[in-house]
Amino acid sequence: MIEIPYEEVLEAYFECRKNKRNTYDALKFEINYEIECLKLCNEINSRTYEISKSIAFLVQRPKLREVFAACFRDRIVHHLIVRRLEPLFEEEFIQDSYNCRKGKGTLQGIKRLQKKVKDFTENYTKPCYIAKFDLQGFFMSIHKPTLWNMLEEFIHKEYTGDDIDTLLYLTKKVVLHSPELCCVKKSSPKLWKNLPKNKSLFTVGKDYGLPIGNLTSQMFANFYLNEFDHIMMKKFKGFYGRYVDDFHVEVSDKKDILSCLVGMRKWLKDTLQVNLHKDKFYLQYYTKGCKFTGAVVKGNIMYIANSTVSNFIKAIHRFNKLAEEDPNYVVNNVDKFLATVNSYLGFMRPYNSYALRRKLVKLISPLWWKVFYIRGHFEVAACKKEYNKLKQLKKKLINNTYYDKNN
């Protein structure tokens, strides 16, 4: 049995901590990261590694969904797996799947849709209908034993590294793990009751569902639909694209897509145990516009969807209300506020949206302006130094570690 070298775990750690250094879990690990990485490496190679408790919580925007945040050391393991499998997956994946892939994303997805429509219509001179579909409760519908069998076969066939046994061990452990059996719930029970049963790992049943929030879940979800992607690309001659569980095809006649619906539903159900959403089926002429990945394509024009703008406004009003109700909320939750604002600003930046961003940012309450400022041309919201929780937390951890060592 070939062991994974310590240097590999160390490199996975450095990748994992990028943009993740503002959490207590990550900072605590960082204080003695060399020792912690060595300990993790020994556990992996001795097959004594156990997955730690996750934190489960609910997010309400843009819609209510369940998220599991893995322990930091478990995220390092996720990066170890991704480092080995991602290059192999990239050789298998179609060009037009955009989720959680380097050089791709929401902007790439909407640009490719625009190009496909332009190519299909031969520069808008021929008819084109856009059909858009959604998979119902996709992440919670993934059958873990089926996914593991697919991955095991793929790894044996494609992976040539000496540490294949360790890779199989870690991949199986992560795929078949049930985080809902050992986790800490952070959201209120009342809010959890509003979540449909087919949207939660706690209620979908044994052997089903991947935890939303894990890097491996995103990559494995792409792999799970890879065969379907290739079938669709061949069937529709390349006029197909997918982002997570949303996908689109371009046809010249409505009958071309309607005649395939039954076959698509059957293949997805029989092969992968997932279902097309009955209520989320869009079929319109291309000049009507098509919403995809939070934006809209309408001929040569691309613009941000009204629903995306509306969700940003709702988020601002929600944070304003919380700030008004609790004088301490702003200081204690500045990181959460900035993460939300920057996610929207980052999404909007590539579009011609300067005036819109400026207008929306001005809706933020003066209570929040005490702790943050705007950089650039309304591009990034940044925390003022005196309210930077990362620096405060790191200082506290270092002081506590120093105290523990000397007492």
C-alpha positions in Angstrom: 0.0 0.0 0.0 1.5 3.3 -1.1 1.0 6.1 1.4 0.1 9.7 0.7 3.1 11.9 1.4 3.0 14.5 4.1 3.8 17.2 1.5 0.6 16.3 -0.4 -1.5 17.0 2.7 0.4 20.2 3.3 -0.3 21.4 -0.2 -4.0 20.5 0.1 -4.1 22.5 3.3 -2.7 25.6 1.6 -5.3 25.3 -1.1 -8.0 24.7 1.4 -7.3 27.8 3.5 -7.5 30.2 0.5 -10.3 32.6 1.3 -11.2 30.5 4.3 -9.1 32.1 7.0 -11.8 34.0 8.8 -13.4 31.1 10.7 -12.5 29.9 14.1 -12.0 26.4 12.9 -9.5 27.4 10.2 -7.6 29.7 12.4 -7.3 27.2 15.2 -5.9 24.7 12.7 -3.5 27.3 11.3 -1.9 28.0 14.7 -0.2 24.5 14.6 -0.9 23.6 11.0 2.3 21.5 10.5 1.5 19.3 13.4 -2.1 19.1 12.5 -1.3 18.2 8.9 1.1 15.5 10.0 -1.6 14.1 12.4 -4.2 14.0 9.5 -1.6 12.4 7.2 -1.0 9.6 9.7 -4.7 9.0 10.2 -5.3 8.7 6.4 -2.4 6.3 5.8 -3.2 4.2 8.8 -6.9 4.1 7.8 -8.0 5.6 11.2 -9.3 8.8 9.7 -12.8 9.6 10.8 -15.0 12.4 9.5 -15.8 15.1 12.1 -19.1 16.7 12.9 -20.5 19.2 10.4 -22.5 22.3 11.0 -25.9 22.2 9.5 -27.8 25.4 8.8 -30.4 26.9 6.5 -30.0 29.8 4.1 -33.2 31.7 3.0 -31.9 33.5 -0.1 -32.6 33.1 -3.0 -34.6 30.2 -1.6 -34.7 28.1 1.5 -32.1 25.3 1.4 -30.0 23.2 3.7 -26.2 23.6 3.9 -23.6 21.5 5.7 -20.3 23.1 6.5 -17.6 20.4 7.0 -14.9 20.7 9.6 -11.8 22.4 8.3 -9.6 19.2 8.5 -12.3 17.4 6.5 -12.1 20.1 3.8 -8.4 19.3 3.5 -9.3 15.7 2.7 -11.8 17.0 0.1 -9.0 19.0 -1.6 -6.8 15.9 -1.6 -9.5 14.0 -3.5 -10.2 16.9 -5.9 -6.5 17.3 -6.7 -6.4 13.7 -8.0 -9.8 13.4 -9.7 -10.4 16.9 -11.1 -7.9 16.6 -14.0 -9.4 13.2 -14.9 -12.9 14.5 -14.8 -12.0 17.5 -16.9 -11.0 15.2 -19.7 -14.4 13.5 -19.5 -16.7 16.5 -19.0 -18.3 18.4 -21.8 -17.3 22.0 -22.4 -20.8 23.2 -21.6 -21.2 22.2 -18.0 -20.3 25.3 -15.9 -20.7 24.5 -12.2 -17.6 24.5 -9.9 -15.1 24.3 -12.7 -12.0 26.4 -13.3 -12.5 29.1 -15.9 -16.3 28.5 -15.9 -19.2 29.8 -13.8 -22.4 31.7 -14.1 -21.0 34.3 -16.5 -19.5 31.7 -18.8 -22.8 29.8 -18.8 -24.8 32.8 -19.9 -22.2 33.8 -22.5 -22.3 30.3 -24.0 -26.1 30.3 -24.1 -25.9 33.6 -26.1 -23.4 32.2 -28.5 -25.3 29.0 -29.0 -28.5 30.9 -29.9 -26.5 33.1 -32.3 -24.9 30.1 -33.9 -28.1 28.1 -34.1 -30.0 31.0 -35.8 -27.1 31.8 -38.0 -26.8 35.3 -36.7 -30.5 35.6 -35.8 -31.8 34.8 -39.3 -33.4 31.4 -38.6 -36.0 30.2 -36.1 -34.9 28.9 -32.6 -36.8 27.8 -29.5 -35.0 27.5 -26.2 -36.1 24.8 -23.8 -35.0 25.0 -20.2 -35.3 22.3 -17.6 -34.7 21.8 -13.9 -34.0 18.6 -11.9 -36.2 18.2 -8.8 -34.3 18.2 -5.5 -31.2 17.2 -7.4 -28.5 17.0 -4.6 -31.0 15.2 -2.3 -31.9 12.8 -5.1 -28.4 11.5 -5.7 -28.2 7.8 -4.8 -24.9 7.5 -3.0 -24.3 3.7 -3.7 -24.9 4.4 -7.4 -22.5 7.3 -7.3 -19.9 5.3 -5.5 -20.1 2.4 -8.0 -19.6 4.9 -10.8 -16.7 6.5 -9.1 -15.0 3.2 -8.2 -15.2 2.0 -11.8 -13.9 5.3 -13.1 -11.0 5.5 -10.7 -9.9 1.9 -11.4 -10.1 2.7 -15.1 -8.5 6.2 -15.3 -6.4 6.8 -12.2 -2.7 5.6 -12.6 -1.3 6.9 -9.3 0.5 4.6 -6.9 -1.8 5.7 -4.1 -5.0 4.4 -5.7 -6.0 2.4 -2.7 -5.8 5.5 -0.5 -7.8 7.5 -3.0 -10.5 4.8 -3.1 -10.6 4.7 0.7 -11.0 8.4 1.1 -13.5 8.8 -1.8 -15.7 6.0 -0.5 -15.6 7.4 3.0 -16.7 10.9 1.8 -19.4 9.7 -0.7 -21.1 7.2 1.7 -20.8 9.5 4.8 -24.1 10.6 6.3 -23.4 14.0 7.9 -26.9 14.4 9.2 -26.3 11.6 11.7 -23.6 13.6 13.5 -23.9 17.3 13.2 -24.6 20.6 15.0 -27.8 22.4 13.9 -27.4 26.2 13.8 -30.8 27.3 12.4 -34.0 27.4 14.3 -36.3 24.2 14.4 -39.2 26.4 13.3 -37.3 27.4 10.1 -36.4 23.7 9.5 -40.1 22.8 9.5 -40.6 25.0 6.4 -38.1 23.0 4.4 -39.8 20.4 2.2 -38.9 16.8 3.0 -37.3 16.2 -0.3 -34.9 19.1 0.3 -33.2 17.8 3.5 -30.8 15.1 4.3 -32.7 14.5 7.5 -35.8 13.3 5.6 -34.9 12.1 2.1 -34.1 8.6 3.4 -31.0 6.4 3.8 -28.5 6.3 1.0 -29.7 9.5 -0.7 -28.4 13.0 -0.9 -25.0 14.8 -1.0 -24.4 17.7 1.5 -24.6 21.0 -0.2 -21.6 23.0 0.8 -18.8 20.4 0.3 -16.4 20.9 -2.6 -16.6 17.2 -3.4 -20.4 17.3 -3.6 -20.2 19.9 -6.4 -17.6 17.9 -8.3 -19.4 14.5 -7.8 -22.7 16.0 -8.9 -21.1 17.0 -12.2 -19.7 13.5 -12.6 -23.1 12.0 -11.8 -24.7 13.8 -14.7 -21.7 13.4 -17.1 -23.2 10.6 -19.1 -26.5 12.5 -19.5 -24.5 15.5 -20.7 -22.9 13.5 -23.5 -26.3 12.0 -24.5 -27.8 15.4 -24.7 -24.9 16.9 -26.6 -25.1 14.1 -29.2 -28.9 14.3 -29.4 -29.1 18.0 -29.9 -25.8 18.4 -31.9 -24.0 20.4 -29.3 -26.8 22.9 -28.6 -27.0 22.1 -24.9 -25.6 23.5 -21.7 -26.0 22.8 -18.0 -25.3 24.6 -14.7 -25.8 22.2 -11.7 -29.4 21.0 -12.1 -30.5 23.6 -14.7 -30.0 22.8 -18.4 -31.1 24.2 -21.8 -31.3 23.0 -25.4 -31.9 24.9 -28.6 -34.2 23.5 -31.3 -35.8 24.8 -34.5 -39.3 23.3 -33.8 -41.1 22.8 -30.5 -41.9 19.2 -31.5 -38.2 18.4 -31.5 -38.1 18.8 -27.7 -41.6 17.7 -26.8 -41.1 14.4 -28.5 -38.0 13.7 -26.3 -39.5 14.6 -22.9 -40.7 11.1 -22.1 -37.4 9.5 -23.0 -35.4 12.0 -21.0 -37.6 11.5 -17.9 -37.3 7.8 -18.1 -33.5 7.7 -18.6 -32.9 10.0 -15.6 -35.3 8.1 -13.4 -34.1 4.6 -14.4 -30.4 5.3 -14.5 -29.8 8.0 -11.9 -33.0 8.0 -9.8 -33.5 11.8 -10.4 -36.6 13.5 -11.8 -37.3 16.4 -14.1 -39.2 19.1 -12.3 -42.8 19.1 -13.6 -43.4 22.8 -12.9 -40.1 24.2 -14.1 -40.2 23.7 -17.8 -39.6 26.7 -20.1 -40.1 26.6 -23.9 -40.1 29.9 -25.7 -39.0 31.5 -29.0 -35.5 33.0 -28.5 -36.7 36.6 -28.9 -38.7 36.3 -25.7 -35.5 36.0 -23.7 -34.2 33.2 -21.6 -33.2 33.3 -17.9 -30.2 31.2 -17.0 -27.7 31.4 -14.1 -29.3 34.6 -12.7 -29.1 36.6 -16.0 -31.2 36.9 -19.1 -30.2 36.4 -22.8 -32.3 38.3 -25.3 -30.6 38.3 -28.7 -27.4 40.3 -28.5 -28.4 41.7 -25.1 -27.4 40.2 -21.7 -28.7 41.7 -18.5 -29.2 40.8 -14.9 -32.5 39.0 -14.1 -35.1 41.0 -12.2 -35.3 38.2 -9.6 -31.5 38.6 -8.8 -32.0 42.4 -8.3 -35.1 41.7 -6.2 -33.2 39.2 -4.0 -30.4 41.7 -3.4 -32.9 44.4 -2.4 -34.6 42.0 0.0 -31.3 41.0 1.5 -30.4 44.7 2.1 -33.8 45.4 3.7 -33.4 42.3 5.9 -29.9 43.4 7.2 -31.2 47.0 7.7 -34.1 45.7 9.8 -31.8 43.5 11.9 -29.4 46.4 12.5 -32.3 48.6 13.6 -33.6 46.0 16.0 -30.3 45.2 17.7 -27.6 47.8 18.4 -24.9 45.0 18.6 -26.0 43.2 15.4 -23.9 45.3 13.0 -20.5 44.7 14.8 -21.2 41.0 15.5 -22.3 40.2 12.0 -20.3 42.4 9.7 -18.6 39.4 8.1 -22.0 37.8 7.2 -23.2 41.1 5.9 -20.1 41.7 3.7 -20.3 38.1 2.3 -23.9 38.7 1.2 -23.3 42.1 -0.4 -20.1 41.0 -2.1 -21.7 37.9 -3.6 -24.2 40.1 -5.4 -21.7 42.8 -6.3 -19.4 40.1 -7.7 -22.1 38.6 -9.7 -23.2 42.0 -11.2 -19.8 43.4 -12.0 -19.3 41.7 -15.4 -22.5 43.2 -16.7 -23.1 46.9 -17.6 -24.4 47.5 -14.1 -22.5 50.4 -12.5 -25.5 52.6 -12.2 -27.6 49.8 -10.8 -24.9 48.7 -8.2 -24.6 52.3 -7.1 -28.3 52.7 -6.7 -28.6 49.4 -4.7 -25.7 50.1 -2.4 -27.3 53.4 -1.4 -30.2 51.4 0.0 -27.9 50.2 2.8 -28.6 51.7 6.2 -26.2 54.3 7.7 -25.8 51.8 10.6 -23.9 49.5 8.3 -21.8 52.3 6.8 -20.1 52.7 10.2 -18.3 49.3 9.8 -17.7 49.1 6.0 -16.8 51.1 2.9 -17.0 50.6 -0.8 -13.8 50.0 -2.9 -13.5 50.9 -6.6 -16.5 51.7 -8.7 -19.0 50.1 -6.4 -17.2 46.8 -6.9 -16.3 45.5 -3.4 -17.6 46.1 0.1 -14.7 46.0 2.6 -14.6 46.0 6.4 -13.0 48.9 8.3 -9.9 47.9 10.1 -11.2 48.4 13.6 -14.1 46.0 13.0 -12.1 43.3 11.2 -13.1 40.1 13.1 -10.4 38.0 11.4 -7.6 40.0 13.0 -9.4 40.1 16.4 -10.0 36.3 16.3 -6.5 35.5 15.2 -5.0 37.7 18.0 -7.3 36.0 20.5 -6.3 32.5 19.3 -2.6 33.3 19.4 -2.9 34.7 22.9 -4.8 31.7 24.1 -2.3 29.3 22.6 0.6 31.2 24.2 -1.2 31.1 27.6 -1.9 27.4 27.3 1.8 26.6 26.5 3.0 28.6 29.5 0.6 27.5 32.2 
